[in-house]
């Protein structure tokens, strides 16, 4: 039996609301956020730019299920500094019973040391109502190196350390401590319309090693819209009994660029 869940503040905005209404609210918020960021900086030379994406999978028949996925990421460069921020959510129901609910957010500030290297500080937090960890929050500092920085191909590595705050699902057990952090970001543009991407993040401490890999293909349809097919894999070495170490999510999303 899955241990009882502790609800976070965000869930009170949708809990008890029909799935179709929650889909409408979350979808509207995601699609409106991207143009709002772009409009706010429209007259600035160093305006924010990024993407907002949304995907919905619906199955009908012996099992009725709906899964909604949304992401928003933005970046701004100002001289030697680059600022990044983003958020994402996953919501799922199977036969009118909630089966998945995760949301996350991140922010970072990086300063170039030269054309190839930089230093970066960041914050990342995620909350999952069905995983072993109710939440994992990380503050970190890293050294970054642009191993390949060509127009069509980019490969970046980051290595550093940080501190993680985490709590096991439904238990008063906190696993806080120092971690090592590594990140790899790869992107290759085959042509003007098709790109391949792969992003790997690893955060390892004495209690748990968390790894997330996001790989896929993006196909541009217009100047602002694209289709993105990807597979996201999440792995934790330390899990509660009855919970698998690895979660895999396959998505096809509509992406809006701003």
C-alpha positions in Angstrom: 0.0 0.0 0.0 1.4 3.4 -0.9 2.1 5.6 2.1 -0.1 8.7 2.7 0.8 11.8 0.8 1.5 15.2 2.1 -0.1 17.8 -0.1 1.8 21.0 -1.1 0.4 24.5 -1.5 0.2 24.3 -5.3 -2.2 21.3 -5.3 -4.9 23.2 -3.5 -5.4 25.3 -6.6 -6.7 22.3 -8.5 -7.5 19.5 -6.0 -11.1 18.4 -6.1 -11.6 20.0 -9.6 -12.6 17.8 -12.5 -9.7 16.7 -14.7 -11.1 18.4 -17.8 -11.3 21.8 -16.0 -7.7 21.3 -14.6 -6.4 20.6 -18.1 -8.1 23.8 -19.4 -6.6 25.9 -16.5 -3.1 24.5 -16.7 -3.0 24.6 -20.5 -4.2 28.2 -20.6 -1.6 29.3 -18.0 1.2 27.6 -19.9 0.3 29.1 -23.3 -0.3 32.6 -21.9 2.9 32.7 -19.9 5.3 32.5 -22.9 3.9 35.5 -24.8 3.6 37.5 -21.6 7.4 37.1 -20.9 8.2 38.0 -24.5 5.9 41.1 -24.4 7.4 42.3 -21.1 10.8 42.5 -22.7 9.8 43.4 -26.3 11.5 46.7 -26.4 14.8 45.6 -24.7 17.9 44.5 -26.6 18.5 41.8 -24.1 15.0 40.5 -23.9 14.0 37.1 -22.5 13.6 34.3 -25.1 12.6 30.7 -24.7 9.9 28.1 -25.3 6.6 27.0 -23.8 5.3 23.5 -24.5 2.2 21.5 -23.9 1.2 17.9 -24.5 -1.9 15.8 -23.8 -2.4 12.1 -24.1 -5.9 10.6 -23.9 -6.8 6.9 -23.9 -10.4 5.6 -24.1 -11.7 2.0 -23.9 -11.0 -0.6 -21.2 -9.1 2.1 -19.3 -9.8 5.8 -19.5 -6.7 7.9 -18.9 -5.5 11.5 -19.5 -2.0 12.8 -19.0 -1.1 16.5 -19.3 2.5 17.7 -19.6 3.6 21.3 -19.7 7.0 23.1 -19.6 8.2 26.7 -19.8 11.8 27.8 -20.1 13.3 31.2 -20.7 16.8 32.7 -20.9 18.3 36.2 -21.0 21.8 37.3 -21.7 23.1 40.6 -20.4 26.8 41.3 -21.0 28.8 38.5 -19.4 25.8 37.2 -17.5 23.1 34.7 -18.6 20.0 34.2 -16.6 17.7 31.1 -17.0 14.4 30.2 -15.4 11.7 27.6 -16.0 8.9 25.4 -14.7 7.1 22.2 -15.6 4.3 20.0 -14.5 2.9 16.5 -15.1 -0.7 15.6 -14.3 -2.4 12.2 -14.9 -5.7 10.4 -14.2 -6.7 6.8 -14.8 -10.3 5.8 -14.6 -11.1 9.2 -12.8 -8.4 8.5 -10.2 -5.3 10.7 -10.0 -2.3 8.6 -10.9 0.5 11.2 -11.5 1.2 14.7 -10.2 4.6 16.4 -10.3 5.7 20.0 -10.7 9.1 21.6 -10.7 10.9 24.9 -11.1 14.5 26.1 -11.6 16.5 29.3 -11.9 20.2 30.0 -12.5 22.7 32.8 -13.1 25.9 32.2 -15.1 28.9 34.5 -15.7 31.3 34.0 -18.6 35.0 33.6 -17.7 36.0 33.5 -21.4 34.6 32.3 -24.7 34.7 28.6 -23.5 34.1 28.6 -19.8 31.8 30.0 -17.2 30.6 29.7 -13.6 27.0 29.2 -12.6 24.8 29.2 -9.5 21.4 27.7 -9.5 18.3 26.5 -7.6 16.1 23.6 -8.5 13.1 22.1 -6.8 10.6 19.4 -7.6 7.6 17.9 -5.8 6.1 14.5 -6.8 3.1 13.0 -5.0 3.7 9.5 -6.3 7.5 9.0 -6.2 9.7 7.9 -3.2 10.7 11.5 -2.5 7.9 14.0 -1.8 10.3 16.8 -2.7 13.9 17.3 -3.7 15.4 20.9 -3.6 18.9 21.7 -4.6 21.2 24.8 -4.4 24.4 24.4 -6.3 27.4 26.1 -7.9 29.2 24.7 -10.9 32.0 25.3 -13.5 30.8 25.1 -17.1 32.7 24.4 -20.2 31.5 24.7 -23.8 33.3 21.8 -25.4 31.7 22.3 -28.8 30.1 25.7 -29.7 29.4 25.7 -33.4 26.3 27.0 -35.2 24.9 23.5 -35.8 26.3 21.6 -32.9 26.7 22.5 -29.2 28.0 20.4 -26.4 28.3 21.8 -22.8 29.4 20.2 -19.5 29.0 21.4 -16.0 30.5 20.0 -12.8 30.2 21.3 -9.2 28.7 20.8 -5.8 25.6 21.8 -3.8 23.3 21.1 -1.0 20.1 19.1 -1.3 17.0 19.1 0.9 14.7 16.1 0.4 11.9 14.2 2.2 10.6 10.7 1.8 7.0 10.3 0.7 4.5 10.1 3.6 7.3 9.7 6.2 8.9 12.2 8.6 12.3 11.3 7.2 14.5 14.1 5.8 17.6 13.4 3.8 19.6 16.6 3.7 23.2 16.9 2.8 26.0 17.9 0.4 25.9 16.5 -3.2 28.1 16.4 -6.3 26.5 17.7 -9.5 27.1 17.0 -13.1 25.3 18.1 -16.3 25.7 17.5 -20.0 23.8 19.4 -22.6 24.0 18.4 -26.3 22.1 19.8 -29.3 22.6 19.2 -33.0 20.7 21.1 -35.8 20.4 18.8 -38.8 18.8 21.6 -40.9 16.7 24.6 -40.4 13.7 22.5 -39.3 15.0 19.5 -37.5 17.1 19.3 -34.3 18.2 16.6 -31.9 18.7 17.3 -28.2 20.0 15.4 -25.1 20.2 16.7 -21.6 21.6 14.8 -18.7 21.6 15.9 -15.0 23.1 13.9 -12.1 23.0 14.9 -8.4 24.7 12.4 -6.1 24.8 12.4 -2.3 25.3 9.9 0.5 21.6 9.0 0.7 20.5 9.1 -2.9 21.7 9.6 -6.5 19.2 11.3 -8.7 19.7 11.2 -12.5 17.4 12.7 -15.2 17.9 12.3 -19.0 15.8 14.1 -21.5 16.4 13.1 -25.2 14.4 13.8 -28.3 13.8 15.4 -31.6 12.2 18.8 -32.4 10.6 19.6 -35.8 9.9 23.2 -36.7 6.5 23.8 -38.3 6.4 27.7 -38.4 8.6 30.5 -37.1 6.9 30.1 -33.7 5.6 26.6 -33.5 7.3 23.2 -33.5 6.5 19.5 -32.6 8.8 17.9 -30.0 8.9 14.1 -29.4 11.0 13.0 -26.5 11.7 10.5 -23.8 12.5 11.6 -20.2 14.0 9.1 -17.8 14.3 9.7 -14.1 16.3 7.5 -11.7 16.7 7.4 -8.0 19.0 4.9 -6.2 17.1 5.1 -2.9 13.4 4.3 -3.2 10.6 3.1 -0.9 9.5 -0.5 -1.0 7.2 -1.2 -3.9 8.4 1.8 -5.9 10.6 1.3 -9.0 14.0 3.1 -9.3 13.3 4.3 -12.8 10.4 6.4 -14.3 10.1 6.9 -18.1 7.8 9.4 -19.8 7.4 9.5 -23.6 5.7 12.7 -24.9 4.8 14.5 -28.1 4.4 18.2 -27.4 3.5 21.4 -29.2 6.2 24.0 -28.6 5.8 27.7 -28.9 9.0 29.8 -29.2 9.2 33.4 -28.1 
